[in-house]
Amino acid sequence: MNGPTTGFKLGVYVCKEAEVVDFASPYGVFSVARRLKPEIDVCLVAETLRPIQTQSGFTVLPAYGFSDRPAIDALLIPGGPGLRPEQHNRRLHEYIRELPEACLLTTVCTGSWVLAQMGLLDGQTATNRKNPDRLEKLGLSKLPIEQLAEIAPNCRISHARIVDSGRIITAGGIASGMELGFYLLRRAGFSQELVEEVAYIMEYEKGYAAYKDDIEISTPLPQGKRVLQRAGA
């Protein structure tokens, strides 16, 4: 890819009971990258400008409300307990549908349920959290990736850590937000060297090296078929 000339801004959606690591990890990746490239930017977006109490009482103040319509190049929807009701949030659905077609739609973990409920994953490939928590191990709750398959029966489910389906990019479990942050920098056109430097500054170079190729690129075709390849292939 060629380097971007106008920068790249990630908008991170926050809501009540959003999982902290889901949104804080990619936000942190972009925050560190901004030290090296000031044209990289990241912000929190919510329905309104009121403080948002996310998971475990962690409270954040969004920079923008939906009515502000900030100019962003990608929107990230995190997962967490609060995303169950958010699946049916019509105001969120409306905000997403009114984003420019060029704006990427990205999710971490159960954030993909929102896009699934909107029908945006039909004919696409997506992923979600695969490792069970205690309740899921006991069979008292379904795995998020299994629920995704039920919500979006016309979506092809992948077990890759990151799935790039064109405009829509989904990440797996909670910590995969780190890899999503790094991958978005690559999708934006920033060099591999820059991404590796960001990982090095974060003392995450081993983690980045371990996961950087756990990416499935799925390009939907008009006939409904897909071309699948690994990142970097």
C-alpha positions in Angstrom: 0.0 0.0 0.0 1.1 3.6 -0.5 1.3 5.8 2.5 -1.7 8.0 3.3 -1.6 11.7 2.6 -4.5 12.9 4.6 -4.1 10.9 7.8 -6.4 8.4 9.4 -8.9 8.9 12.2 -10.4 6.1 14.2 -13.7 6.6 16.1 -14.2 4.3 19.0 -17.8 3.8 20.1 -18.4 3.6 23.8 -21.6 2.6 25.7 -22.7 1.4 29.1 -20.9 -1.8 30.1 -18.6 -1.9 27.1 -15.6 -4.2 27.8 -12.7 -1.9 28.7 -9.9 -3.8 27.0 -12.0 -4.1 23.8 -11.9 -0.4 23.2 -8.8 0.7 25.2 -6.4 -1.6 23.4 -7.0 -0.3 19.9 -7.2 3.2 21.3 -3.8 2.7 22.9 -2.3 1.5 19.7 -3.4 4.6 17.8 -2.4 6.8 20.7 1.2 5.5 20.5 1.2 5.6 16.7 0.2 9.3 16.9 3.6 10.0 18.6 5.3 8.9 15.4 2.7 10.2 12.9 0.6 13.2 14.0 -1.8 12.6 11.2 -3.0 9.5 13.0 -5.9 10.3 15.3 -8.4 8.5 17.6 -11.5 9.6 19.5 -14.4 8.3 21.6 -17.9 8.5 20.1 -21.1 7.9 22.0 -24.8 8.8 21.7 -24.3 11.9 23.7 -21.5 13.8 25.4 -22.5 12.5 28.8 -19.9 10.4 30.8 -20.2 6.7 30.0 -19.7 4.0 32.7 -18.2 1.1 30.9 -17.4 -2.4 32.4 -16.4 -2.5 36.1 -17.2 1.2 36.7 -14.5 2.5 34.3 -16.0 5.9 33.3 -15.0 7.8 30.1 -16.0 11.1 28.5 -16.6 10.8 24.8 -15.3 13.6 22.5 -18.3 13.4 20.2 -22.0 12.5 20.2 -23.8 11.1 17.3 -25.2 14.5 16.4 -21.7 15.9 16.0 -21.1 13.6 13.0 -17.3 13.6 13.4 -15.2 12.9 10.3 -13.7 9.5 10.8 -12.1 6.9 8.6 -13.2 3.9 10.7 -15.7 3.2 13.4 -14.9 0.6 16.1 -17.6 -1.1 18.1 -16.3 -3.0 21.1 -17.9 -5.9 22.9 -18.9 -6.5 26.5 -22.1 -7.1 28.5 -23.5 -3.8 27.3 -23.5 -4.9 23.7 -26.5 -7.2 24.2 -29.0 -4.3 24.3 -26.9 -2.3 21.9 -27.7 -4.8 19.2 -31.1 -3.3 19.0 -30.2 0.4 19.5 -31.9 2.1 16.6 -30.0 5.3 17.1 -26.7 3.4 16.8 -28.0 1.6 13.7 -29.0 4.9 12.1 -25.6 6.5 12.9 -23.8 3.5 11.3 -26.0 3.6 8.2 -25.4 7.3 7.7 -21.6 6.9 7.8 -19.9 7.4 4.4 -19.4 4.2 2.4 -15.6 4.8 2.6 -15.7 4.6 6.4 -14.5 1.2 7.7 -16.8 -0.7 10.1 -14.7 -2.6 12.7 -15.6 -4.6 15.8 -14.0 -6.5 18.7 -15.7 -9.6 20.2 -19.4 -9.2 20.6 -19.4 -5.8 18.9 -20.0 -7.8 15.7 -23.5 -8.7 16.9 -24.5 -5.1 16.2 -23.5 -5.4 12.5 -25.1 -8.8 12.4 -28.5 -7.5 13.7 -28.3 -4.8 11.0 -27.9 -7.4 8.3 -24.5 -6.0 7.4 -22.7 -9.4 7.8 -24.9 -11.2 5.3 -22.6 -12.7 2.6 -19.6 -11.6 4.6 -17.0 -13.4 6.7 -16.6 -12.5 10.4 -15.2 -13.7 13.7 -15.9 -13.3 17.4 -14.6 -14.6 20.8 -13.9 -18.4 20.7 -12.6 -19.2 24.2 -15.4 -19.9 26.8 -15.8 -18.2 30.1 -17.0 -20.2 33.1 -20.7 -20.0 32.3 -20.1 -21.0 28.7 -17.9 -24.0 29.8 -20.9 -25.2 31.9 -23.2 -24.9 29.0 -25.2 -22.1 30.7 -24.5 -19.6 27.9 -23.4 -19.9 24.3 -20.0 -18.8 23.0 -20.2 -15.4 21.3 -19.0 -16.9 18.1 -21.8 -19.5 18.2 -24.3 -16.7 18.9 -22.9 -14.7 16.0 -23.7 -17.7 13.7 -27.3 -17.7 15.0 -27.8 -13.9 14.6 -26.2 -13.9 11.1 -26.9 -17.3 9.5 -25.8 -15.9 6.1 -22.4 -15.0 7.5 -19.4 -17.3 7.1 -17.8 -17.7 10.5 -14.1 -17.7 10.8 -11.8 -18.6 13.7 -9.1 -16.2 12.6 -8.0 -13.5 15.1 -8.8 -10.8 12.5 -11.1 -11.0 9.5 -11.0 -8.4 6.8 -14.1 -8.6 4.6 -13.5 -5.4 2.8 -15.4 -2.5 4.5 -16.0 -4.7 7.5 -13.2 -5.9 9.8 -13.9 -8.0 12.8 -11.7 -9.2 15.6 -12.0 -12.1 18.0 -11.8 -12.1 21.7 -11.1 -9.3 24.1 -7.3 -8.9 23.7 -7.6 -9.1 19.9 -8.3 -5.4 19.9 -4.5 -4.9 20.0 -4.1 -6.7 16.7 -7.1 -4.9 15.3 -5.3 -1.6 16.1 -2.1 -2.7 14.4 -4.0 -4.1 11.4 -6.0 -0.8 10.9 -2.7 1.0 10.6 -1.7 -1.4 7.9 -5.1 -1.0 6.1 -4.7 2.8 6.3 -1.5 2.5 4.4 1.1 3.0 7.0 4.3 1.1 6.6 5.1 -2.3 8.3 8.1 -0.6 9.8 5.9 2.0 11.5 3.6 -0.7 12.9 6.5 -2.7 14.2 8.0 0.4 15.8 4.6 1.0 17.6 4.6 -2.6 18.8 8.2 -2.2 20.0 7.5 1.0 21.9 4.6 -0.7 23.6 6.9 -3.7 24.5 4.5 -5.9 22.5 6.8 -6.9 19.7 6.6 -10.6 20.6 2.9 -10.5 20.8 2.6 -8.7 17.5 5.0 -11.1 15.8 2.9 -14.0 17.1 -0.4 -12.7 15.8 0.3 -10.5 12.8 -0.4 -13.3 10.3 -3.5 -14.6 12.0 -5.6 -12.7 9.6 -8.1 -13.9 7.0 -8.8 -11.6 4.1 -12.1 -12.4 2.5 -13.2 -10.5 -0.6 -16.9 -10.9 -1.4 -17.5 -11.3 -5.1 -20.8 -10.4 -7.0 -21.5 -14.0 -7.6 -21.5 -14.7 -3.9 -18.1 -16.5 -4.0 -15.0 -15.3 -2.1 -11.3 -15.1 -2.7 -9.6 -16.1 0.5 -6.0 -15.4 1.3 -3.7 -14.8 4.2 -2.5 -11.3 5.0 0.8 -10.7 3.3 0.2 -13.4 0.7 
